[in-house]
Amino acid sequence: QRLLFILEGYGNHILIQDHHIQISQEQLANMLTTSRQTINHELSLLEKQNIIKIAFRKIEILDIEKLKVIAQVHS
């Protein structure tokens, strides 16, 4: 949900460019008040489903529709 929130423009526009979010896992963990390890685990699950691609301090959204479905299920 937070990735969609950022991507849809409610976050810092400097961080967003063509479905790429410039954010570290540590920053995302701090936003969600959880551990970096938890974020890494959840992002890895999304990456295995080809929904996102993880890079250094960057998350690329590959399938925004699937991400929206997952966000709805977990809301």
N, C-alpha and C positions, 0 to 999 in steps of 0.2 A: 504494500500500500504506500509506503514512504517513497519508494522509487517512482511510482506513478505520480504522487504528490509533487515531487521535485520536477519530474519530466513535464508535467502539465503546466508548469510555470509558476507554481506557488512557492518555489524555492528561489535561490539566487540565480538570476538569468545568466550570469557569467559562467556558472557551472554547467550549463546546458548547451549542447550544440549537436544538431542532427541525431538525436536519440543517443548521444553520448553524455554521460553525467560525470563530471570531473569531481570525484569524491573518493577519499580513501575509506577502506573498511573501518578504520578506527573512527573517522568522522561520522560515518553512518551508525556505528555502534553507539557513539555518544548521543546522537540525535534520538536514538531509540532506547536509550538507557539500558543497554545490554552489552555483552562482551563481544570483542572482536572475533573470538572463536565461534560464537553463535552466528554472527553475521557471515563469517567465512563458510560455515556449514550450509546455511540457508542459500547463500549465493551460489555455492557449488552445486546444490540440488537444481537450482534454476538453470545453471549453465549446462548441466547434463541433459536437460530437456530442450536445449537450444533456444531458450527464451532470452537469455542474456549471454554476454561474453565479458569475462573479467580480465582486466589488464591492470597495470600499475597505476593506482590512483584514478582509475576510470572504470565505468561500467557502461557497456554498450547494450542497449535494448534491441534485441533481434526480432522479437515477436511481441509487440505491445498488446495485441488482442489476447493472447494466452496469459500474459501478465495480468491483464484486467480480470480475466476469469478467475485466476488464482486469488487475486486480491478480494474479489467478491466472496469467494468460498471462505476465506479466512477473516472476513469482517464481522 
